[in-house]
């Protein structure tokens, strides 16, 4: 089909590589199809408010290396369940999806590129069912999307976590301390697992495996008795002790986006360890440092490939799809096959077997 005017938005949490995608979509649409590109600002909220900006080859020429997104983003703007607070502080839920569809039509767009993770792409699929021609592009530092080998932003986040671990090794060894690094990972432990292996962690705790504190203490004690009176632990924010709930920073009912705010597992774990072993424990929470900054080369290339291929898919009229990395190729998968699904680390994962085979403790009894 002929592409004359296309739209693109970035939704959910930011990550490194978003601007690489925006640049690639813009350049491919303009250079290959002479199309006009409209950037929807602040995710789906831009479809509600109508706030947009035109993207050109010139305006995107220097954004490849930039972190974040020049379009802005939010994880609070679901048009199907738009949450606001009334004067009394109570949360009200509105359906603004028809308004968003009207904005899309008024802009005269031939298609909408939706860049985001599981939540954003599920919203994109709902809009596809309402008649908007959508092509999804997978983004999340958690790498927890189905039907794609990697999402852009993930490898940069892993590298940031690995760099942090390298630094914690030196200070932990110098002071004979237990050093805990808390990283992101609500439901999936990919960042903690890969960064832990790459960074030489002694203990890795992930949401998929409930840890027993006695197994963690045993590993630290064995290292101490063996002449290594320091240990490095990396823990995903969604990790939890067996039989206990996930540590939460804020309950879902108190937040506009309606999901629990996680955080604090690192400090919780530190208190548990300090009660049972005579070593100082220090906790570092990496937080949004994992999201920010310039993307590494892998995510620049992946973002560019996904953006370019998404434009090809739109030109071929293949809507209701997501561009996917199925190494070494980029291909298309149906949005309906992944909407609402989260890819977690399976118990038979080679990464888990690799970690335990080299002596890394995952908080459970050795298999």
C-alpha positions as CSV (number, residue, x, y, z in Angstrom):
1,X,0.0,0.0,0.0
2,X,1.0,3.6,-0.4
3,X,2.2,5.3,2.8
4,X,1.5,9.0,2.8
5,X,1.4,9.8,6.5
6,X,2.3,7.6,9.4
7,X,2.3,8.0,13.2
8,X,4.6,6.7,15.9
9,X,4.4,6.7,19.7
10,X,6.5,5.4,22.5
11,X,4.7,4.1,25.6
12,X,5.6,2.6,29.0
13,X,8.9,3.0,30.7
14,X,11.7,4.7,28.7
15,X,14.9,2.8,27.8
16,X,18.0,3.1,25.7
17,X,17.3,2.7,22.0
18,X,13.9,4.4,21.6
19,X,15.4,7.2,19.7
20,X,17.2,4.8,17.4
21,X,13.8,3.3,16.5
22,X,12.2,6.8,16.0
23,X,15.1,7.7,13.7
24,X,14.8,4.5,11.7
25,X,11.1,4.7,11.2
26,X,11.4,8.3,10.2
27,X,14.2,7.8,7.7
28,X,12.7,4.6,6.2
29,X,9.3,6.2,5.8
30,X,10.6,9.4,4.3
31,X,13.4,8.0,2.1
32,X,11.7,4.9,0.9
33,X,8.1,6.1,0.7
34,X,8.2,10.0,0.7
35,X,5.8,9.7,3.6
36,X,5.2,12.4,6.3
37,X,5.9,11.1,9.9
38,X,3.9,12.4,12.8
39,X,5.3,11.8,16.3
40,X,2.6,11.3,18.9
41,X,3.8,12.9,22.1
42,X,3.8,11.2,25.6
43,X,2.5,7.8,24.4
44,X,-1.2,7.2,24.1
45,X,-1.9,10.4,25.9
46,X,-0.9,12.2,22.7
47,X,-3.8,10.4,21.0
48,X,-6.1,11.7,23.6
49,X,-4.8,15.3,23.7
50,X,-3.9,15.5,20.0
51,X,-0.4,16.8,20.9
52,X,2.0,15.8,18.1
53,X,5.2,16.9,16.3
54,X,6.4,16.3,12.8
55,X,9.5,14.2,12.5
56,X,11.9,14.6,9.6
57,X,15.2,13.3,8.5
58,X,16.8,16.6,9.6
59,X,15.1,16.7,13.0
60,X,16.1,13.1,13.9
61,X,19.6,13.1,12.5
62,X,21.4,13.5,15.8
63,X,19.2,11.3,18.1
64,X,20.7,7.8,17.4
65,X,23.0,8.0,20.5
66,X,20.6,9.7,22.8
67,X,18.9,7.9,25.7
68,X,15.2,8.3,26.5
69,X,12.7,9.3,23.8
70,X,12.3,12.7,22.0
71,X,8.5,12.0,21.9
72,X,8.2,11.5,25.7
73,X,6.4,8.6,27.2
74,X,4.2,7.5,30.1
75,X,2.9,4.4,31.7
76,X,-0.2,6.1,33.0
77,X,-2.1,6.9,29.8
78,X,-4.1,3.9,28.8
79,X,-7.0,5.4,26.9
80,X,-9.2,2.4,27.6
81,X,-8.7,2.8,31.4
82,X,-7.5,6.4,31.8
83,X,-7.1,7.0,35.6
84,X,-7.5,10.5,37.2
85,X,-8.0,11.7,40.8
86,X,-11.0,13.7,41.7
87,X,-11.0,16.6,44.2
88,X,-11.3,14.1,47.1
89,X,-8.3,12.2,45.9
90,X,-10.3,9.1,44.7
91,X,-9.2,7.5,41.5
92,X,-11.7,7.7,38.6
93,X,-11.4,5.5,35.5
94,X,-12.5,6.8,32.0
95,X,-12.6,5.2,28.6
96,X,-11.1,7.7,26.1
97,X,-10.4,5.1,23.4
98,X,-13.0,6.6,21.0
99,X,-11.4,10.0,21.4
100,X,-8.0,8.5,20.5
101,X,-9.5,6.8,17.4
102,X,-10.9,10.2,16.3
103,X,-7.6,11.8,16.8
104,X,-5.9,9.2,14.6
105,X,-8.5,9.8,11.9
106,X,-8.2,13.6,12.1
107,X,-4.4,13.3,11.7
108,X,-5.0,11.4,8.4
109,X,-2.6,8.6,9.4
110,X,-2.2,5.5,7.2
111,X,-0.8,3.5,10.2
112,X,0.4,3.8,13.8
113,X,3.7,2.4,15.0
114,X,3.4,1.5,18.6
115,X,6.7,1.1,20.4
116,X,6.6,-0.5,23.8
117,X,6.5,-3.5,26.1
118,X,3.7,-5.9,27.0
119,X,1.3,-3.3,28.4
120,X,1.8,-0.9,25.5
121,X,1.5,-3.5,22.8
122,X,-1.7,-4.9,24.4
123,X,-3.2,-1.4,24.2
124,X,-2.0,-1.3,20.6
125,X,-3.8,-4.6,19.9
126,X,-7.0,-3.2,21.4
127,X,-6.7,-0.2,19.0
128,X,-6.1,-2.6,16.1
129,X,-9.4,-4.3,17.0
130,X,-11.0,-0.9,16.9
131,X,-9.9,-0.4,13.3
132,X,-6.5,1.4,13.6
133,X,-3.8,-0.2,11.4
134,X,-1.1,-0.9,14.0
135,X,2.4,-2.3,13.8
136,X,4.2,-3.0,17.1
137,X,7.8,-2.6,17.9
138,X,9.1,-4.5,21.0
139,X,10.8,-2.4,23.7
140,X,11.5,-3.3,27.4
141,X,14.6,-3.5,29.5
142,X,13.1,-6.6,31.1
143,X,13.3,-8.7,27.9
144,X,10.0,-10.3,29.0
145,X,8.1,-10.1,25.7
146,X,6.9,-13.3,24.0
147,X,7.8,-14.1,20.4
148,X,11.0,-12.2,20.2
149,X,14.6,-13.3,21.1
150,X,15.5,-9.8,22.4
151,X,13.8,-6.5,23.0
152,X,15.9,-3.4,22.4
153,X,17.0,-1.7,25.6
154,X,17.7,-5.0,27.4
155,X,21.3,-5.4,26.4
156,X,22.2,-1.9,27.5
157,X,20.4,-2.4,30.9
158,X,22.4,-5.6,31.4
159,X,25.7,-3.8,30.6
160,X,24.9,-1.1,33.1
161,X,24.2,-3.6,35.8
162,X,27.3,-5.5,34.9
163,X,29.4,-2.4,35.2
164,X,27.9,-1.7,38.6
165,X,28.8,-5.2,39.7
166,X,32.4,-4.7,38.6
167,X,32.7,-1.7,40.9
168,X,30.9,-3.5,43.8
169,X,33.4,-6.3,43.6
170,X,36.4,-4.1,44.3
171,X,34.8,-2.3,47.3
172,X,33.3,-5.6,48.6
173,X,36.7,-7.3,48.5
174,X,38.4,-4.4,50.1
175,X,36.1,-4.1,53.1
176,X,35.1,-7.8,53.4
177,X,31.5,-7.0,53.0
178,X,28.4,-8.6,51.4
179,X,27.4,-6.3,48.5
180,X,23.8,-6.4,47.3
181,X,22.8,-4.9,43.9
182,X,19.0,-4.5,43.4
183,X,18.0,-4.3,39.7
184,X,14.8,-4.1,37.9
185,X,12.7,-7.1,37.0
186,X,9.1,-7.2,38.2
187,X,8.1,-10.6,36.9
188,X,11.1,-11.8,35.0
189,X,14.7,-12.1,36.1
190,X,16.5,-11.8,32.8
191,X,18.6,-8.7,33.8
192,X,19.6,-10.1,37.2
193,X,20.4,-13.5,35.7
194,X,22.5,-12.4,32.7
195,X,24.2,-9.5,34.5
196,X,24.9,-11.8,37.5
197,X,26.6,-14.3,35.2
198,X,28.5,-11.7,33.3
199,X,29.5,-9.8,36.5
200,X,30.7,-12.8,38.6
201,X,27.9,-12.7,41.2
202,X,28.0,-15.4,43.9
203,X,24.2,-15.3,44.5
204,X,21.5,-14.4,42.0
205,X,17.9,-14.0,43.1
206,X,15.1,-13.8,40.5
207,X,11.3,-13.7,40.7
208,X,10.9,-17.1,39.1
209,X,12.7,-18.9,42.0
210,X,11.6,-18.2,45.5
211,X,14.7,-18.1,47.7
212,X,15.2,-19.6,51.1
213,X,17.3,-17.3,53.3
214,X,19.1,-20.3,54.8
215,X,20.5,-21.2,51.4
216,X,21.7,-17.7,50.8
217,X,23.4,-17.6,54.3
218,X,25.0,-21.0,53.6
219,X,26.6,-19.7,50.4
220,X,28.0,-16.6,52.2
221,X,29.2,-18.7,55.1
222,X,31.0,-21.2,52.8
223,X,32.8,-18.4,51.0
224,X,33.8,-16.9,54.3
225,X,35.1,-20.2,55.7
226,X,36.9,-20.8,52.4
227,X,38.9,-17.6,52.7
228,X,36.7,-15.2,50.7
229,X,35.1,-13.0,53.3
230,X,33.0,-11.0,50.8
231,X,30.0,-11.9,48.6
232,X,28.3,-10.3,45.7
233,X,24.5,-10.7,45.4
234,X,22.3,-9.4,42.5
235,X,18.6,-9.4,43.2
236,X,15.7,-8.6,40.9
237,X,13.1,-6.2,42.4
238,X,10.4,-8.8,42.0
239,X,12.4,-11.6,43.8
240,X,10.7,-12.9,47.0
241,X,11.5,-15.2,49.9
242,X,9.7,-18.5,49.9
243,X,6.3,-18.2,51.5
244,X,6.4,-14.4,51.6
245,X,5.0,-11.7,49.4
246,X,7.0,-9.5,47.1
247,X,8.4,-6.4,48.8
248,X,6.3,-3.4,47.6
249,X,7.1,0.3,47.7
250,X,3.5,1.4,47.0
251,X,0.3,-0.6,46.7
252,X,-1.6,-0.7,43.4
253,X,-4.7,1.0,44.7
254,X,-2.6,4.1,45.5
255,X,-1.1,4.5,42.0
256,X,-2.7,6.0,38.9
257,X,-1.4,3.3,36.6
258,X,-2.9,0.7,38.9
259,X,0.2,-1.6,39.4
260,X,2.2,-2.1,42.5
261,X,5.5,-0.2,42.7
262,X,8.2,-2.6,43.7
263,X,11.4,-1.9,45.4
264,X,13.1,-2.6,48.7
265,X,14.0,-6.3,48.4
266,X,17.7,-5.4,48.6
267,X,17.3,-3.7,52.0
268,X,15.0,-6.4,53.2
269,X,17.6,-9.1,52.2
270,X,20.4,-7.1,53.9
271,X,18.5,-7.1,57.2
272,X,18.0,-10.9,57.0
273,X,21.7,-11.5,56.3
274,X,22.9,-9.2,59.1
275,X,20.9,-11.1,61.6
276,X,22.5,-14.4,60.9
277,X,26.1,-13.7,59.9
278,X,28.9,-11.4,61.2
279,X,29.6,-9.4,58.1
280,X,28.7,-5.9,57.1
281,X,26.1,-5.7,54.3
282,X,25.7,-2.8,51.9
283,X,22.8,-2.4,49.4
284,X,22.9,-0.5,46.1
285,X,19.6,0.1,44.2
286,X,20.4,0.7,40.5
287,X,16.9,1.9,39.7
288,X,16.3,4.1,36.7
289,X,20.1,4.2,35.9
290,X,19.3,1.0,34.0
291,X,16.9,2.9,31.7
292,X,18.9,6.0,31.0
293,X,21.9,6.9,28.9
294,X,23.2,6.1,25.5
295,X,22.3,2.7,24.0
296,X,25.1,0.2,23.3
297,X,25.8,-0.9,19.8
298,X,23.6,-4.0,20.0
299,X,20.5,-1.9,20.9
300,X,21.3,0.7,18.3
301,X,21.5,-1.9,15.6
302,X,18.5,-3.8,16.8
303,X,16.4,-0.7,17.2
304,X,17.3,0.5,13.7
305,X,16.5,-2.9,12.2
306,X,13.1,-3.2,13.9
307,X,12.2,0.4,13.0
308,X,13.1,-0.1,9.3
309,X,11.3,-3.5,9.1
310,X,8.2,-2.1,10.7
311,X,7.9,0.5,7.9
312,X,8.3,-2.4,5.3
313,X,5.5,-4.3,7.1
314,X,3.2,-1.2,7.0
315,X,3.9,-0.7,3.3
316,X,2.9,-4.3,2.8
317,X,-0.3,-3.8,4.7
318,X,0.6,-6.3,7.4
319,X,-1.1,-4.7,10.4
320,X,-2.0,-6.2,13.7
321,X,1.6,-7.5,13.9
322,X,4.8,-6.9,15.8
323,X,8.3,-6.9,14.4
324,X,10.3,-9.6,16.1
325,X,14.0,-10.7,16.3
326,X,14.2,-14.4,15.5
327,X,17.9,-14.6,15.3
328,X,19.5,-13.8,12.9
329,X,16.4,-12.4,11.1
330,X,13.7,-9.9,11.8
331,X,10.2,-11.2,11.1
332,X,6.5,-10.6,11.9
333,X,4.4,-12.1,14.7
334,X,0.7,-11.5,15.4
335,X,-0.1,-9.0,18.2
336,X,-2.9,-11.2,19.4
337,X,-0.4,-14.1,20.0
338,X,1.5,-12.0,22.6
339,X,-0.9,-9.5,24.0
340,X,-1.0,-9.7,27.8
341,X,1.7,-12.4,28.0
342,X,5.0,-12.1,29.9
343,X,8.0,-14.2,29.1
344,X,9.7,-15.3,32.3
345,X,12.9,-17.4,32.8
346,X,11.8,-21.1,32.5
347,X,13.1,-23.5,35.1
348,X,14.8,-25.6,32.4
349,X,16.6,-22.5,31.0
350,X,20.2,-23.1,29.9
351,X,21.1,-19.9,31.7
352,X,19.9,-21.3,35.0
353,X,21.8,-24.5,34.4
354,X,24.9,-22.6,33.4
355,X,24.7,-20.4,36.6
356,X,24.4,-23.3,39.0
357,X,27.0,-25.4,37.2
358,X,29.6,-22.8,38.0
359,X,28.6,-22.5,41.6
360,X,26.3,-19.5,41.6
361,X,23.6,-19.8,44.2
362,X,20.0,-19.1,43.2
363,X,18.6,-19.2,46.6
364,X,17.4,-22.8,46.3
365,X,18.8,-26.2,47.2
366,X,21.4,-27.3,44.6
367,X,19.6,-29.3,41.9
